[in-house]
Amino acid sequence: MSLLDALERMSRRFDELEAQILVPEVIQDQRLYTSHLKERGGLKAKVEAYRHYRRTEKELAQARAELEVLSDAAERELFRGEVSSLEADLERGWEQLRELFVTDDEDANRDVIMEIRAGTGGDEAALFAGDLFDMYAHYADQRGWKVEVLEATPGTVGGFKELVLNLKGEGVFKRLRYESGGHRVQRVPATETQGRIHTSAATVAVLPEADEVEVDIRDEDLRIDAFRSSGPGGQSVNKTSSAIRVTHVPTGLVVSCQDEKSQHKNKDKALRILASRLYEMELRKRDQARSSARKALIGSGDRSERIRTYNFPQNRLTDHRINLSLYSLDRAMQGDLDDLIEPLMDHDKELRLQSLEE
């Protein structure tokens, strides 16, 4: 499907939404009304630019037609100037459309569910997972984002075996979407007595947070089990079965949450994580239709794919997808990630532009 075909479809959808938000039944359904407004807002800039492009196309065709039948030299010169001006406008309009199409998408401004898990490396992997959490928390603080821990399983000597976060703020998914994958660390662990460098790993998954109206989770598709919490938290944490395990039967996805003493709060958190995982599955299906060049950067979503190496002895951070090495690992671990994230965003933009020509 060409860019203009995609934009025409967006234009029709925009008109549908314009009509829908005036329907009394939709207005009364606050969730549906809000969802339609949000979708309409996300399409507005693209649709307006597309419609301006189409108007310019028509005006140019009319001016060329007029030029063909004119015999007066002065009038022909006037229309040649008009044609030239409209051709320039059309070219600028096309570039604007391409720019809008590759830099703005419906998920860019979503909040995020981030999952960090220790991989190979035992206690050192758990410590590294904790370091990644600190790195992202520092970055979030710099950008004014809000971070909420939804679920955490501490490591035996520190760090985390598993950590699930919710990050909220402007452009969260836009900037963190490329963090999904395998992160490898090379350093001398604190427990190493002979100064040998060890290699450990952690995986990160970044899921765009789904709105309730976008993911249909039916009660009959859920199996919900309560159990007693385990791990740190004092005696009170184990007195009641407040921990919740939610199984989505159709997909087999399982989410557990035990951070809160309230069973109700744990259930709410678990359902938020489940909704984001289900939404991510839908995104993967959609992404299968995108170009192979774009998939080369975004990948298949496989969290085992090694994307980055953190080499502490060399103070080096290497992103293997774009062959970028930065010798400022110490700053990156304190949250200075823009020098890494922005080249990834630029490269993705280039790949999207290339895919439009395929």
C-alpha positions in Angstrom: 0.0 0.0 0.0 1.4 3.4 -1.0 1.7 6.4 1.3 -1.2 8.2 -0.4 -3.4 5.0 -0.1 -2.6 4.9 3.6 -3.4 8.6 4.0 -6.7 8.3 2.1 -7.7 5.5 4.5 -6.7 7.8 7.5 -8.8 10.6 5.9 -11.9 8.4 5.7 -11.3 7.2 9.3 -11.0 10.8 10.4 -14.5 11.6 8.9 -15.9 8.5 10.6 -14.6 9.7 14.0 -15.9 13.2 13.3 -19.4 11.8 12.8 -19.1 9.4 15.8 -18.3 12.0 18.4 -21.6 13.7 17.6 -23.7 10.6 18.2 -25.5 10.8 21.6 -24.9 7.2 22.5 -21.1 7.7 22.0 -21.1 10.9 24.0 -22.8 9.1 26.9 -20.2 6.4 26.8 -17.3 8.4 28.3 -14.6 5.8 27.6 -15.6 5.4 24.0 -16.0 9.1 23.5 -12.5 9.8 25.0 -11.0 7.1 22.8 -12.5 8.5 19.7 -11.3 12.0 20.6 -7.8 10.7 21.2 -7.7 8.8 17.9 -9.1 11.8 16.0 -6.4 14.0 17.6 -3.7 11.6 16.5 -4.9 11.7 12.9 -5.6 15.4 12.6 -2.2 16.7 11.5 -1.7 14.0 8.9 -5.2 14.3 7.5 -5.0 18.1 7.2 -1.6 17.9 5.4 -3.0 15.2 3.1 -6.1 17.2 2.2 -4.0 20.3 1.5 -1.8 18.2 -0.7 -4.8 16.9 -2.7 -6.2 20.5 -3.1 -2.8 21.7 -4.4 -2.8 18.7 -6.8 -6.2 19.8 -8.2 -5.2 23.5 -8.4 -2.0 22.5 -10.3 -3.9 20.3 -12.8 -6.3 23.1 -13.4 -3.5 25.7 -13.9 -1.7 23.3 -16.4 -5.0 22.8 -18.3 -5.5 26.5 -18.5 -1.9 27.0 -19.7 -2.5 24.5 -22.6 -5.4 26.5 -24.1 -4.1 30.0 -23.6 -2.7 31.8 -26.7 -2.0 35.3 -25.2 1.7 35.5 -24.4 1.2 37.7 -21.2 -1.5 35.3 -19.9 0.7 32.3 -20.6 3.6 33.9 -18.7 1.3 34.5 -15.8 0.0 30.9 -15.7 3.6 29.6 -16.1 4.4 31.4 -12.8 1.3 30.0 -11.2 2.2 26.4 -12.3 5.8 26.8 -11.1 4.6 28.1 -7.7 2.0 25.2 -7.3 4.7 22.6 -8.3 6.9 23.9 -5.5 4.0 23.8 -3.1 3.2 20.3 -4.1 6.8 19.2 -3.6 6.9 20.8 -0.1 3.6 19.2 0.7 4.9 15.8 -0.3 7.9 16.1 1.9 5.7 17.3 4.8 3.5 14.2 4.4 6.5 11.8 4.4 7.9 13.6 7.5 4.6 13.3 9.4 4.2 9.7 8.4 7.5 8.6 9.7 7.9 10.8 12.8 4.4 10.5 14.3 2.5 7.3 14.9 -0.5 6.4 17.0 1.7 4.8 19.8 4.4 7.4 20.1 2.9 9.2 23.1 1.6 6.2 25.0 2.7 5.5 28.5 4.8 2.3 29.0 4.9 -0.9 30.9 8.6 -1.9 31.2 9.7 -5.4 32.3 13.3 -6.0 33.4 14.4 -9.5 34.1 17.8 -10.9 35.2 19.2 -13.4 32.6 22.3 -15.5 32.7 24.8 -14.6 35.4 23.1 -15.5 38.7 23.5 -12.8 41.4 25.5 -10.5 39.1 22.6 -10.6 36.5 20.2 -9.5 39.2 22.5 -6.7 40.3 22.7 -5.6 36.6 18.9 -5.7 36.3 18.9 -3.3 39.3 21.4 -1.1 37.6 19.2 -0.9 34.5 16.3 0.1 36.7 18.3 2.9 38.2 19.4 4.0 34.8 15.9 4.3 33.4 14.6 5.9 36.7 17.3 8.6 36.4 16.4 9.1 32.7 12.7 9.4 33.6 13.5 11.9 36.3 15.4 14.0 33.8 12.5 14.1 31.5 9.8 14.7 34.1 8.2 11.2 33.8 6.5 9.4 36.6 7.7 5.9 37.5 5.6 3.4 39.4 6.8 -0.1 40.4 4.1 -2.6 39.6 5.9 -5.8 40.6 9.3 -6.5 42.0 11.2 -9.7 42.9 14.4 -8.8 44.7 17.7 -10.7 44.1 19.3 -12.6 46.9 22.3 -10.2 47.2 20.6 -7.1 45.8 19.2 -5.9 42.5 16.1 -7.7 41.0 15.3 -11.0 39.5 12.3 -9.4 37.9 10.9 -5.9 37.9 7.8 -4.4 36.2 7.4 -0.7 35.9 4.8 1.8 34.7 6.3 5.0 33.1 4.1 7.9 32.4 4.8 11.2 30.6 5.2 12.9 27.3 6.9 10.8 24.6 7.7 7.9 26.9 7.1 5.1 24.3 8.5 7.2 21.5 11.9 7.4 23.3 12.0 4.0 25.1 10.5 1.7 22.4 14.0 0.7 21.2 15.1 -0.6 24.6 13.4 -4.0 24.2 15.9 -6.8 23.9 18.9 -8.4 25.5 21.3 -6.2 27.5 24.8 -7.6 28.2 27.2 -6.4 30.9 30.9 -7.0 31.1 32.5 -6.0 34.4 34.2 -7.3 37.6 31.5 -8.3 40.0 31.6 -7.1 43.6 31.8 -10.8 44.7 34.8 -11.5 42.4 38.0 -11.8 44.5 40.5 -12.3 41.6 39.5 -9.3 39.5 38.2 -11.3 36.6 35.7 -9.8 34.2 32.4 -11.6 34.0 29.7 -11.4 31.4 26.0 -11.3 32.6 22.8 -10.4 31.0 19.3 -9.0 31.5 16.3 -8.6 29.2 14.1 -5.6 28.8 10.6 -5.4 27.3 8.9 -2.1 26.6 5.2 -2.4 26.0 2.9 0.5 25.1 0.3 0.8 27.8 -3.2 -0.1 26.4 -6.3 1.9 27.0 -9.2 -0.1 28.5 -11.3 0.4 25.3 -8.5 -0.9 23.1 -8.1 -4.4 24.6 -11.2 -6.5 25.1 -10.5 -8.6 28.2 -13.6 -10.6 29.0 -14.1 -11.9 32.5 -14.9 -15.4 31.2 -11.4 -15.5 29.6 -9.7 -14.9 32.9 -8.7 -17.4 35.6 -7.8 -15.5 38.8 -6.0 -17.2 41.7 -5.1 -15.7 45.1 -2.1 -16.9 47.0 0.1 -15.8 49.9 2.8 -13.3 49.1 6.5 -14.4 49.4 9.7 -12.5 49.9 10.5 -9.4 51.8 7.8 -7.4 53.5 7.6 -8.4 57.1 5.2 -10.8 58.8 2.0 -9.1 57.7 2.7 -9.8 54.0 2.2 -13.5 54.5 -0.9 -13.5 56.7 -3.5 -13.2 54.0 -3.8 -14.4 50.4 -3.4 -11.0 48.9 -1.1 -11.9 45.9 -2.9 -12.4 42.6 -2.2 -14.6 39.6 -4.2 -13.8 36.4 -4.2 -16.2 33.5 -5.6 -15.2 30.2 -7.0 -18.5 29.0 -7.2 -17.8 25.2 -3.5 -16.8 25.0 -2.0 -18.6 28.0 -0.5 -15.3 29.2 0.1 -15.3 33.0 0.6 -12.2 35.2 1.3 -12.3 38.9 1.4 -9.3 41.3 2.1 -9.3 45.0 3.5 -5.9 45.8 0.4 -4.5 47.5 -1.2 -5.8 50.7 -4.6 -5.3 49.0 -5.8 -8.1 46.8 -7.9 -5.6 44.8 -4.8 -3.4 44.1 -2.8 -6.4 43.1 -5.5 -7.5 40.7 -5.7 -4.0 39.1 -2.0 -3.9 38.6 -2.0 -7.4 37.1 -4.8 -6.5 34.7 -2.9 -3.4 33.5 0.2 -5.5 32.7 -1.9 -8.1 31.0 -3.7 -5.5 28.9 -0.3 -4.1 27.7 1.0 -7.6 26.8 -2.1 -8.3 24.8 -1.8 -5.0 23.0 1.8 -5.7 22.2 0.7 -9.0 20.6 -1.7 -7.0 18.4 1.2 -4.6 17.5 3.4 -7.5 16.5 0.7 -8.7 14.1 0.4 -5.3 12.6 4.2 -4.9 12.3 4.4 -8.1 10.2 3.1 -6.1 7.4 5.8 -3.5 7.6 9.0 -3.5 5.6 11.9 -5.8 6.3 14.2 -2.8 6.7 12.1 -1.4 9.5 12.0 -4.8 11.2 15.8 -4.8 11.1 15.8 -2.1 13.8 12.6 -2.8 15.7 13.1 -6.5 15.4 10.4 -9.1 15.9 10.1 -8.1 19.6 12.2 -11.0 20.6 13.5 -10.1 24.1 16.4 -12.5 23.8 17.9 -10.5 20.9 21.1 -8.9 22.1 20.9 -5.2 21.4 23.5 -3.6 23.7 26.7 -4.3 25.6 27.8 -2.3 28.7 31.5 -2.7 29.1 32.5 -1.2 32.5 36.3 -1.6 32.3 36.4 0.4 29.0 33.6 2.7 30.0 32.0 1.7 26.7 28.4 1.4 25.7 27.7 -0.3 22.4 24.4 -0.6 20.5 24.8 -3.5 18.1 21.8 -2.5 15.9 23.4 0.7 14.6 27.1 -0.2 15.4 27.3 2.8 17.8 29.9 2.9 20.6 30.0 5.6 23.2 32.8 5.9 25.8 30.5 7.5 28.4 29.0 4.5 30.1 29.3 6.2 33.5 27.1 9.1 32.3 24.6 6.7 30.7 24.1 4.8 33.9 23.2 8.1 35.5 20.4 8.5 33.0 22.2 10.5 30.2 20.7 8.4 27.4 19.8 10.9 24.7 23.1 10.4 22.9 22.1 6.8 22.5 18.4 7.1 22.0 18.3 9.9 19.5 20.6 8.1 16.9 18.3 5.1 17.2 15.3 7.4 16.6 17.0 9.0 13.6 18.0 5.6 12.1 14.4 4.3 12.5 13.2 7.4 10.7 15.5 6.7 7.8 14.3 3.1 7.6 10.7 4.2 7.6 11.4 6.7 4.8 13.1 3.9 2.8 10.1 1.6 3.3 7.9 4.2 1.7 9.8 3.8 -1.5 9.5 0.1 -1.6 
